[in-house]
Amino acid sequence: MRWLWAGTNKGAELLIPDNTDADTALSRTTHLAIGAHQDDLEIGVIHAIGVCYDTPDKWFTGVTVTNGSGSPRAGKYADFTDEQMMAVRKQEQRDAAIIGKYSAQFQLDFPSKDIKSGKDGSKAKKHDELAQEIYQILLKTQPEVLYVHNPFDKHETHSAITRATIEAVRMLPPEQQPKQLLGYEVWRGLDWMADDKKIILDVSEYIPLQQQLVDCFDSQTTGGKDYTRATVGRQADHATFRESHCVDTATHASYMVNMTSLMTDHNLTLEKFTSDYTNAFAETIRKRNEQYQLHDIKPGTQMARAAANQLFEQINLAHHSRT
Ligand SMILES: [Zn+2]
């Protein structure tokens, strides 16, 4: 059932796949994820979608913020107008919500240019409306876990939504806040983070569902971007390259960053939060290079080459004298 969501934008909507009433669908929500574009949630939070799909008393609600108007188009969509493209992308998101048995799916219909800050840091035209709308959704859903784009993501629209979400969740009284705020991967992986700092989620059993869901977004993959393959591949990479000295316990894993402190500590800035992680990463690299400085790399010289050639000749001679 499709409801008009009395949001900022007249094209905003609320879909409830199992046709229950809106109050029930929102209040039963346990996992709420906010994403910029149609397909971001299916790429980034399959663990939440899968857990809710499999568990009767857990419900996933998705919030897709933008209207898809500026999206790239190719193949059969090459000549689509902005209006047609928006309609296609909206329908793709509805299809995913139905297949994934979401409790509810919001599409807030913001043009992404209206929520991105200016290069000089000036506030976006609709930044406040977005933060207030997210706050209203949080009030109505009061999830246990809230997911948003991680603050290291390189897509500017994603960053805008991370910022607005932190602002919105801080408006809630502490007793109505989620237990956890987690940042998920789309336009930048989190494998560089220290292993004891990242949240590692086994998504192996949800891969068939995820493939079905990401495949809904045909308009995005038609241009030659195989997001389904890339998403599943990144998660396979995480499972295998996570730890060099033990066998894989999962075939696929998702990484998340715990952003709960950004929700509870109102004085913590995004700048401080992110630099704690990036400084720790820089320190790891610095220490490793310091450890290997003993064998510091010498500039290449004629003498070094001659010594290497001589050694190789000796080995060759020894080898031939054996045969
Ligand atoms: Zn996106």
Boltz pocket constraint, residues with backbone or C-beta under 6 A from the ligand:
constraints:
  - pocket:
      binder: B
      contacts: [[A, 36], [A, 37], [A, 40], [A, 155], [A, 158], [A, 186]]
      max_distance: 6.0
